[in-house]
Amino acid sequence: MQFPELTVIEPTLADGVLELRLNRPDKSNALDDALWQELRTAFDWADATPAVRVVVLSGAGRHFCAGIDLAMLGGIMARIANPDQARSREALRRLILDLQDCLGAVERCRKPVIAAIHGACLGGGLDLACCCDMRYASSDAQFSVREIDIGMVADVGSLQRLPGLIAPGLARELAYTGRDLGADEALRSGLVNQVWADAEALHAGVLAIARRIAGKSPLAVRGSKEILNYSRDHCVADGLSYVATWNAAMLLSADLNEAMQAARERRPPQFAD
């Protein structure tokens, strides 16, 4: 399998499960220019590659992701400099929109994305985790909306996505205070699905879940993600109408025939990518 050219993300693919590991361990996987852009490259590739059925996102070293690289943040003023303040502000807006789009590639990916989070998941790291379909953690995981501590409004997704994952009042508390949310509280609040004792157990547990998903009908899994994302952003009536249209087009598939045949023959189904 030919992967895209990546320098700060380490990809591996086996049995339909693509593992993407953020690979700046000496910087706690802080998001620098390269890592922002490679997230979009990697997830666009995952979306377009039939052999990929599920993606597992993790971080190398002691932490999942410590947020935006402060060196990158410090260089923004030079990047947007212009004698005309309006053009400078337009450049800043376009930069923010581009960073939003880099993370949006995670959500746009048609394949389920599972975040395996250990250590720090701060600021932009939490934005990234919120884009994933499910989040799992080790007992040492710490989550926080850190932008408030540097005097800025979080602007790449956590303020939009976090209130849909946890109680809105808790999301506001995190945004206003910048406090840490530990793994146990993250589990109680619904931010993560399950907590394992350490990073090794987390990796094994998440891979087991990913492999189970990879064994299901790829067409049905992709369709389920499409419908869940659509229904999140629309009323119940719109969601029901959309899924009726979706199944009118997709229900009568080779995957449906294979699932029924496998059930009759008491064997695991074998689906095409």
Beta strands, then each sheet from edge to edge (+ up, - down):
strand 1: 9-14
strand 2: 17-22
strand 3: 54-59
strand 4: 113-117
strand 5: 120-122
strand 6: 134-138
strand 7: 142-144
strand 8: 181-182
strand 9: 194-196
sheet 1: 1+ 2- 3- 4- 6- 9-
sheet 2: 5+ 7+ 8-
end
